[in-house]
Amino acid sequence: MEEQEKARLYDSLMGQYIQVENQISSVPKLSLEEQMEQIDVTVKKLYSEANQMRVDDFRRQLIRIQTEAQNIQFTV
């Protein structure tokens, strides 16, 4: 793979990464009142069950993008 092609692919991946980070930021969190009502304070939940699943999926996407970007950097 040529260096210019690697650079374009890397830039594309970083754009995707930023989009996924923005999607995570847009997922609604529990209100402070809901957070305070949690019984187990050692495990603080920031999201509802459904939203936590969405955030987890987004985080898996971030890991996949990071892995692809690293592979591009180390490809000879």
Secondary structure, DSSP 8 states (H G I E B T S, - for coil): --HHHHHHHHHHHHHHHHHHHHHHHHS----HHHHHT-S-TTS---S-HHHHHHHHHHHHHHHHHHHHHHHHHH--
